[in-house]
Amino acid sequence: MSLQATPRHRIAVAGSSGRMGRMLIEAVGAADDCVLAGALDRAGSTALGQDAGSALGLHTGCAVTADLDAGLRDARFLIDFTRPEATLAHLDACARLGVAMIIGTTGFDVDALARIRDASSRIPIVLAPNMSVGVNVVLRLLAQAARALAEGYDIEIIEAHHRHKVDAPSGTALKMGEVVAAAAGRDLAGDAVWARHGHTGEREPGSIGFSVIRGGDIVGDHTVLFAGVGERIEITHKSSSRATYAEGSLRAVRFLAGRASGLYDMQDVIGA
């Protein structure tokens, strides 16, 4: 089976042999306006030199490589769901080569985010902890709910992911916390409660609690609970497939097409 696509949006995929990478390669191949133009993986990967679609039973014509210049040479966009240190290396190469980036990697520290902002003055970048269109609609709903429920309601954020996820809370949970804190007039840095153990005392008014679950093959579940007296409101998003992240990433590619530089998020993408 061959991938057929109109070579309009020429896309490279980072971490191409991983779960998300394979999903992205499949989504690119299924999109009429996209074509796979590069496939990156870490040095030492057993996938190096193989066709990027071989694990999917597809022929893409792109060999997996750890050479950034070779992997990005024919691409106009790089979609990256890897690790912060890898993404930053890719960022430097993309900025040098003029390749736009869609970054779904999470776990960046303050310095890393500053590097991404700096690079966005040279290339266009969509940076989002979750590329799902549904999750980003939920963020809008959370802002509305938090403004209305700022007084008299306790806010708890519960997230669950597969056993292989290495950062906690998830980037999506953190983004949800930022959104509800801003809408409710709170400071997440000062109000967040990251863990509870032992004799904690009563819940501090205005705090925002986080709970983390890791296990099995859970793709990603997020719930924000507004608990008042006599009622609870829960806003939940559950992912059953990484396909939603891939489709959102392709929507971000289309959003960036024709943009010279700038830092955007998925709220910009879904509002466009």
N, C-alpha and C positions, 0 to 999 in steps of 0.2 A: 504494500500500500504506500502511495506517495503523498506527500503533503503538497497541496495545490493552493497557491495564494497569489493575489495580485501584489507585486512588489512595491507597495506604496509606503507602508510603515516598516522599515527594516529594523528588526528587533533582535538584540542579543539577550541571552538569559544567563544570569549568574547562578552558580550552584546547580548546574543543569542536570546532574545525576541524582539530586535529592528529590524528596517527595513533592515539594512545591515546584522545583525546577521542571520535573516531568509534567506536572499539571500545566505549567506555563507553555511548555513546548507543544503540548496537545492543543491548548487553546489558540496559540498563534497559528498552528496549522489549520485549524478549523475556521479561522477568520478570513473572509474574502479580501480584506484590505490590509492584511499583514503577511509578513514572510520572515522566517527565521534566518537571521544573517550572522549569528555567532552563538557559541555555547562555551561558557567558562566553567571551569571547575578547579579545585585546589590541586596544587602539586602533589603527586603521589596517588591521586585518584585512579582507581582501576578503569574508569571510563575514558581516560585520556586516549585520544586517537580514534575512538569509536564514533560512529555516527550518533548524533545527539538524540535521535529518535529510536535507537536500536532497542532500548528497554521497553518501548511502547509498540514495537513491531512496525515502526515507521522508517521511511528513508527521507531524511531532510537535506542531505547533501552538505551538512555542517558537521565537521569533526570537533569533538570536545577538546579544548585546549586550556592550559594554564598560562599561556602567553597572552597578556592583556592586549597588547598591540595587535596581535594576529586575530584574537577573538572579537575585537571591536572595530577592526579595519573597515568592514563593509556595513557596519550598523549605524543607525541614526539614534537609536534608543537602547538603553540597557535597563532591564527589569531585574531588581536585586532584592532577594529575600534570603540573605545569608547571615553572617555574624558581623558585629560592628567593625572588627579589625579588617575583615575582608572587604566590607563595603567601603571603608575609608581608602583602601588601596585602589579599589575600582573608581572611587570618586576622583582621585588624583589623575588617573588615566583618562577618564571621561572629560574632565575639565581641560586637559591638555589636547585631547583629540576632537573636542566639540561635540561629544555624544550626550544627548539628554538622558536624564536618569529618572526612573520610577523606583523609589526606595520604600520597601515594606519591612526592612530590617528593624528590629527593636533593641532596646538596651543601650542606647547611646548615652554617654555622659555629656556634661556641659561643654567640654572642650570639643568633643566630636560634633555636637550640634553647631558649634561656632564654625567649624571647618565646612560643614555642609552649607551654612548660610553664606560663607565667603565664596564657595564655589558657585553658588547660585547667581552671583554677579556675572559669571561667564557662560553658564549653561542653564537651561531650564530644568527644574527639579520638582517632582511631586514627592513629598515626604509625608507618609501617613502610617500610623501604627496598625491600621487595618484598612485594606483596600476594598472591603466589601461595601457595596452600595447600601445594603440594608443596615449595616452597622452605622454608616454615616448618616442615614436618615434617623436612626435611633439617637445619635448624638444631638440632633436638632430637637427631638422630642424631650430628651433629658434636660436641655437648657430651659425649655418651656415649663416642664414640671418643676424644676428646681426653683425657678423664680416664683411660682405659685405656692410652693411648699417650703419656702425658706424658713418659716417660723413654725415650731411645734411638731416638726417631723425629723426623725433621725434617719441618716443616710448611711446605707451599707452597700458595698460593692462586692459581689461574689463572682469569681471567675474560675473556670475549669478548663484544663488543657491536657493533652497527651503526656505520657511519661517522659518523652524526649525533650520537652521544652526546657530551656536552660535559664530563662530569666523569670522573675516573679516580683510583684504582680505583672501580668501581661501588659504590653504597651497599650492595648485597647482599654484595659481596666484603668490604667493611669490616665489615659485621655478622657475617659468617662469621668474620673475624679476631677480632672482639671475643668471640664465643662460644667459639672454641677457646682463646684466650688465657686467658679467665676459668676455663674448665674445666681447663686444664693448669697453672694457677697462675702464669701469665706476665703481663707488662705490655705490652699491645700498643703503647702509645706509645713505649716504650723498646726493644722487641724487633722491631718491624716493619722490614723492608728493602723500600723502595719501588722501588728500581732497582739494577741492576748494570751496570757498564761498566768496561772496562779491567782492570787487575790488581787483583782484589778480595781476593786471599788466600783462605784456606780459609773455609768457611761457619762463622759463629759459632754455637756450641751455643745452643739455645734461641731462635734467631731465627725469625721468621715471614716468609716471602718472599711478595711479590705480583708477579704478572705480568699485563700488560694487553694485550689484542688488540682492535683496532678495524678493522672492515672490512665492506663489503657491507651486507647487510640482516639480519645476525645479531640475533635478538631478545634472546637472553641465555643464555650458557652459563657455568656456574660449576663448578669442580672444586677440592676440597681434597685434597691429596696428603699422606699420612703415609708417609714413606720411612724404612724401617728397614734393618737389615743382613739381606739375604736375602729381603726381602719389601717390597711396597708395598701400601698400602690407598688406594683412591681413592673418594671419595664425590662424585658428580656429579649436577647437575641441569641439564637443557637445556630451554629454552622454545622451542617451535616457533610459538607464536602469542601475541599480547597478550591473547587471550581469557581466559587463566588469571588475568591481573592484574585484568581486569574482573570476573570471577566472584568472586574473592577480595574485591574492593572492595564488591560487593553483600552478601557475607557479613558484612563489617565494618559496613555500614549496618544490617543486621538486628541485629547485636550491640549497636550504640549505641542502638537504638530504646528509648525509655523511660529512658535514663540522662541525668541532669541535667548532670553535669560529670565531668571526670577525663581522664587521659592513659593511653591503652592502646596495645598493639601487637598484631601478628597472632598472637603466642603466646596472648594473652588471648582473641582471637577464636576460634582453632581449639580452644582448651581449654574453651570455653563450652558 
